[in-house]
Amino acid sequence: MGGIGDYRAESMSNQDDIDAMFGGGGSTTSTTTELSAIYDTVVEVSVVLGTSTIRVRDLLKLGRGAIVELDRKIDDLSDIIVSGRTVGRGEVTIVEDKIAVTFREFTRVNG
């Protein structure tokens, strides 16, 4: 397994988790063969800590050190988004001097 930004499918806990992410029904040879073709595909991973709604006039008044309150509590899991789709939720942690996320829940991707 690589560094924090080098997340690959083989780092998931098992084939059933991979199948769940891509809407598969279970671990089969054909599913494994189909998925192996995409293992080297690069995807964008984002972690949403929370959201907030703010008026443009208030946004323009923000300066250095301003605080924007988000809709989540400190212990809430953050959404993990891969190429625009929510694939799970995770816990934000610090690894050395980097921010990281630990997968805690997987969401079935449909369509």
RONU-489144 format. One record per residue: residue number from 0; x, y, z of N, C-alpha, C in turn. Coordinates in pm, 1 decimal. Layout:
N
SITE   n      n_X      n_Y      n_Z     ca_X     ca_Y     ca_Z      c_X      c_Y      c_Z
SITE NUM        X        Y        Z        X        Y        Z        X        Y        Z
...
This chain:
111
SITE   n      n_X      n_Y      n_Z     ca_X     ca_Y     ca_Z      c_X      c_Y      c_Z
SITE   0     84.6   -117.4      0.0      0.0      0.0      0.0     88.7    123.1      0.0
SITE   1     49.7    223.6    -76.3    130.3    343.7    -91.8    100.9    446.0     15.1
SITE   2    132.6    570.6    -14.5    111.7    680.2     79.0    -34.2    720.7     87.1
SITE   3    -60.3    826.7    158.2   -196.9    872.3    181.1   -270.0    898.6     51.0
SITE   4   -205.6    962.1    -44.8   -271.9    994.0   -170.3   -268.2    880.6   -271.5
SITE   5   -212.7    766.6   -237.8   -195.4    655.7   -330.1   -291.1    543.3   -295.0
SITE   6   -420.2    572.0   -289.0   -521.2    473.2   -253.2   -552.8    386.5   -373.9
SITE   7   -546.2    258.7   -360.9   -577.4    166.3   -469.4   -678.3     62.4   -418.9
SITE   8   -750.5      1.0   -511.2   -856.6    -93.8   -476.0   -804.8   -209.9   -391.6
SITE   9   -680.5   -255.5   -414.5   -633.0   -369.7   -339.0   -613.6   -339.9   -190.5
SITE  10   -619.8   -212.7   -150.4   -605.5   -179.7     -9.0   -736.7   -195.2     66.9
SITE  11   -845.5   -225.4     -4.4   -973.9   -246.0     61.5   -967.2   -378.6    136.0
SITE  12  -1057.1   -398.8    231.5  -1044.2   -514.2    318.4  -1067.1   -647.1    248.0
SITE  13  -1159.1   -655.0    150.6  -1177.2   -780.0     79.3  -1256.5   -757.5    -49.4
SITE  14  -1267.6   -863.3   -129.6  -1336.0   -852.7   -259.0  -1482.6   -814.7   -242.7
SITE  15  -1548.4   -858.2   -134.7  -1688.6   -822.4   -112.9  -1705.7   -671.2    -98.0
SITE  16  -1609.1   -604.1    -34.5  -1614.9   -458.0    -22.5  -1602.0   -392.0   -158.6
SITE  17  -1513.9   -445.4   -243.2  -1497.5   -391.9   -378.4  -1626.7   -412.2   -456.7
SITE  18  -1684.0   -532.0   -448.5  -1809.0   -560.0   -518.1  -1920.3   -467.5   -470.6
SITE  19  -1925.9   -441.1   -341.4  -2028.9   -352.3   -286.6  -2014.5   -211.4   -341.3
SITE  20  -1890.8   -163.6   -355.8  -1869.1    -29.4   -409.1  -1917.8    -17.3   -552.2
SITE  21  -1900.7   -124.3   -631.4  -1934.8   -118.1   -772.4  -2066.4   -187.7   -804.7
SITE  22  -2144.4   -221.6   -702.2  -2277.3   -277.7   -724.2  -2277.9   -425.0   -760.1
SITE  23  -2166.2   -494.5   -740.2  -2159.3   -637.4   -771.8  -2230.3   -719.6   -666.8
SITE  24  -2262.6   -842.6   -701.4  -2339.0   -928.2   -611.7  -2254.5  -1015.1   -522.9
SITE  25  -2129.0  -1028.7   -547.4  -2046.2  -1116.4   -465.7  -1915.7  -1141.5   -536.4
SITE  26  -1828.4  -1213.2   -471.8  -1696.0  -1238.0   -527.5  -1701.6  -1355.7   -624.3
SITE  27  -1684.5  -1329.4   -755.1  -1680.6  -1433.9   -856.1  -1560.4  -1410.8   -945.3
SITE  28  -1524.8  -1513.2  -1021.1  -1409.3  -1502.2  -1110.2  -1430.9  -1393.7  -1214.7
SITE  29  -1551.7  -1386.4  -1276.1  -1574.6  -1285.8  -1379.5  -1570.9  -1145.2  -1320.9
SITE  30  -1624.6  -1127.2  -1200.6  -1620.5   -996.3  -1136.1  -1476.1   -956.1  -1108.5
SITE  31  -1397.5  -1049.1  -1059.2  -1257.5  -1021.1  -1030.2  -1182.8   -984.3  -1158.3
SITE  32  -1208.7  -1056.2  -1267.5  -1143.7  -1026.8  -1395.0  -1184.4   -889.2  -1445.7
SITE  33  -1314.6   -856.6  -1438.5  -1362.6   -726.2  -1483.7  -1300.9   -613.5  -1401.2
SITE  34  -1292.8   -630.5  -1270.5  -1239.1   -526.1  -1184.1  -1088.0   -511.5  -1198.0
SITE  35  -1018.0   -619.2  -1227.4   -872.6   -609.6  -1239.1   -832.8   -515.8  -1352.9
SITE  36   -918.8   -500.1  -1452.4   -889.7   -410.7  -1564.0   -892.1   -264.8  -1523.1
SITE  37   -955.7   -231.4  -1411.6   -965.3    -90.8  -1370.7   -875.9    -55.9  -1252.6
SITE  38   -802.3   -150.3  -1198.5   -719.9   -123.9  -1079.9   -621.1     -9.8  -1098.1
SITE  39   -568.9     10.9  -1218.1   -469.4    115.6  -1240.3   -531.4    246.8  -1286.3
SITE  40   -663.9    254.9  -1290.2   -731.4    377.9  -1329.5   -716.5    481.9  -1218.3
SITE  41   -680.5    603.9  -1254.6   -665.2    712.4  -1158.0   -800.4    780.4  -1137.4
SITE  42   -840.9    797.7  -1012.4   -966.4    864.1   -980.4   -941.1    973.1   -877.0
SITE  43  -1027.1   1073.4   -874.6  -1017.1   1180.9   -776.2  -1094.9   1141.7   -651.1
SITE  44  -1030.1   1151.3   -536.4  -1092.8   1120.1   -408.1  -1102.9   1248.2   -327.8
SITE  45  -1224.2   1279.2   -280.6  -1247.2   1397.1   -196.4  -1311.4   1352.8    -66.2
SITE  46  -1283.1   1425.4     39.6  -1345.2   1399.6    168.1  -1414.9   1527.5    211.8
SITE  47  -1545.3   1517.6    234.8  -1624.4   1633.8    274.7  -1638.5   1632.4    426.1
SITE  48  -1577.5   1731.2    489.9  -1583.7   1741.8    635.3  -1720.8   1789.6    681.7
SITE  49  -1784.7   1871.8    600.5  -1915.2   1927.8    632.2  -1949.5   2035.6    532.2
SITE  50  -2069.1   2087.0    542.0  -2111.6   2192.7    451.0  -2173.9   2307.2    529.9
SITE  51  -2185.8   2419.8    462.1  -2247.2   2537.2    522.7  -2310.1   2620.1    411.6
SITE  52  -2418.1   2686.6    443.3  -2481.3   2777.6    349.2  -2457.6   2919.2    398.8
SITE  53  -2412.2   3005.0    306.8  -2377.1   3140.6    345.2  -2415.6   3235.3    231.4
SITE  54  -2460.8   3354.7    266.0  -2493.4   3456.1    165.2  -2364.5   3508.4    102.8
SITE  55  -2372.9   3545.8    -23.6  -2255.5   3597.1    -93.7  -2200.6   3719.9    -22.0
SITE  56  -2287.4   3809.2     24.6  -2238.6   3930.4     93.2  -2160.1   3895.3    218.5
SITE  57  -2203.0   3788.9    289.5  -2129.7   3745.7    408.9  -1999.2   3676.6    371.0
SITE  58  -2002.5   3603.7    261.1  -1882.2   3538.4    212.5  -1775.1   3640.9    176.3
SITE  59  -1817.3   3748.2    112.8  -1722.9   3852.5     72.6  -1663.4   3927.1    191.5
SITE  60  -1730.4   3922.5    305.5  -1680.0   3989.0    426.1  -1577.7   3904.2    502.0
SITE  61  -1567.3   3775.3    468.4  -1475.1   3687.8    539.7  -1331.1   3730.2    514.3
SITE  62  -1252.8   3722.9    616.0  -1110.8   3755.4    604.0  -1027.3   3646.3    665.9
SITE  63   -897.8   3667.4    666.0   -805.1   3570.8    725.3   -845.0   3544.2    870.0
SITE  64   -851.8   3418.9    905.9   -886.7   3378.9   1042.3  -1036.3   3366.2   1066.6
SITE  65  -1118.2   3395.0    965.8  -1263.1   3382.3    981.2  -1299.6   3235.6   1001.9
SITE  66  -1404.4   3212.7   1075.7  -1450.7   3077.5   1103.7  -1587.9   3059.1   1040.5
SITE  67  -1602.4   2951.5    964.0  -1730.5   2916.6    904.1  -1776.8   2786.9    970.0
SITE  68  -1889.6   2791.0   1036.2  -1942.1   2674.1   1105.5  -2000.2   2576.1   1004.6
SITE  69  -1966.3   2447.6   1019.6  -2015.8   2343.0    931.0  -2132.7   2268.7    996.3
SITE  70  -2200.1   2186.6    918.1  -2320.5   2118.4    964.6  -2293.1   1987.3   1038.1
SITE  71  -2168.6   1956.6   1069.1  -2136.3   1830.6   1136.2  -2064.4   1855.3   1267.2
SITE  72  -2072.7   1753.8   1352.4  -2001.7   1758.6   1479.8  -1862.1   1700.8   1461.1
SITE  73  -1774.9   1726.8   1554.2  -1634.9   1686.2   1546.1  -1619.4   1534.3   1533.2
SITE  74  -1708.8   1455.6   1593.4  -1698.1   1309.4   1590.4  -1773.9   1244.9   1475.0
SITE  75  -1846.5   1324.1   1393.4  -1921.8   1268.6   1280.7  -1827.2   1218.2   1172.6
SITE  76  -1869.1   1113.6   1103.5  -1791.7   1063.0    990.5  -1804.6   1158.4    873.1
SITE  77  -1701.2   1165.1    791.2  -1699.6   1250.9    673.8  -1733.0   1169.2    549.1
SITE  78  -1797.0   1233.3    451.5  -1830.7   1165.5    326.6  -1705.3   1148.7    242.1
SITE  79  -1690.5   1031.0    182.1  -1579.6   1003.0     91.3  -1639.0    995.2    -48.7
SITE  80  -1588.3   1081.1   -136.9  -1642.7   1092.4   -271.4  -1533.8   1055.1   -370.9
SITE  81  -1565.8    962.7   -460.3  -1472.6    920.2   -564.4  -1534.0    954.5   -699.0
SITE  82  -1464.9   1039.3   -774.7  -1511.0   1082.1   -907.0  -1656.8   1127.8   -904.2
SITE  83  -1691.6   1206.9   -803.8  -1824.3   1266.1   -795.3  -1930.4   1180.1   -730.2
SITE  84  -1898.5   1058.4   -687.7  -1996.8    969.8   -624.5  -1955.7    937.5   -482.0
SITE  85  -2050.8    944.8   -390.6  -2023.5    908.4   -252.5  -2008.9    757.0   -245.2
SITE  86  -1892.7    711.2   -197.3  -1866.1    567.3   -189.1  -1858.9    517.5    -45.6
SITE  87  -1859.7    609.8     49.2  -1852.1    567.5    188.0  -1835.0    684.9    280.9
SITE  88  -1808.7    649.9    406.9  -1784.3    751.6    508.9  -1663.0    708.4    588.4
SITE  89  -1592.3    806.8    639.9  -1470.7    773.4    711.9  -1437.1    872.4    820.9
SITE  90  -1338.4    834.8    897.6  -1290.6    915.2   1010.2  -1164.0    988.7    968.1
SITE  91  -1164.1   1119.1    984.2  -1047.1   1199.7    949.2   -944.6   1187.5   1061.4
SITE  92   -819.5   1160.8   1022.9   -711.1   1145.3   1119.9   -587.6   1218.9   1068.5
SITE  93   -486.3   1225.2   1151.7   -358.5   1284.7   1115.0   -254.6   1172.5   1109.0
SITE  94   -180.5   1164.6    998.6    -72.1   1068.0    982.8     52.5   1149.2    952.7
SITE  95    145.6   1147.3   1047.0    264.7   1231.4   1040.9    219.1   1376.5   1026.4
SITE  96    250.1   1442.4    915.4    208.1   1581.3    900.2     99.6   1596.1    793.3
SITE  97     29.3   1486.4    763.6    -73.9   1485.7    659.2   -210.2   1453.9    719.5
SITE  98   -313.9   1502.4    652.2   -451.1   1467.3    689.2   -487.3   1341.5    611.5
SITE  99   -549.4   1244.2    677.3   -587.0   1117.3    614.6   -729.9   1082.4    653.8
SITE 100   -784.9    983.4    586.9   -918.6    935.9    621.4   -915.6    783.6    630.2
SITE 101   -978.8    730.6    733.3   -991.1    587.0    752.3  -1132.8    546.6    713.0
SITE 102  -1146.2    458.6    612.7  -1278.1    412.3    571.5  -1346.0    340.2    687.3
SITE 103  -1468.8    376.7    717.6  -1547.1    312.1    823.6  -1674.4    247.8    768.9
SITE 104  -1731.5    305.5    664.3  -1854.5    253.7    603.8  -1840.0    261.4    452.9
SITE 105  -1893.2    161.5    383.1  -1898.7    165.3    236.7  -2042.5    181.0    193.7
SITE 106  -2064.2    254.9     85.9  -2197.1    277.7     31.3  -2205.3    206.0   -102.0
SITE 107  -2314.5    135.1   -123.8  -2332.7     67.8   -252.9  -2353.2    171.3   -360.9
SITE 108  -2279.3    159.4   -470.4  -2290.0    250.0   -583.2  -2383.9    185.6   -684.6
SITE 109  -2493.9    253.2   -716.0  -2590.2    202.3   -813.8  -2583.7    285.4   -939.8
SITE 110  -2598.6    219.5  -1053.4  -2603.5    290.0  -1182.0  -2473.2    316.8  -1232.6
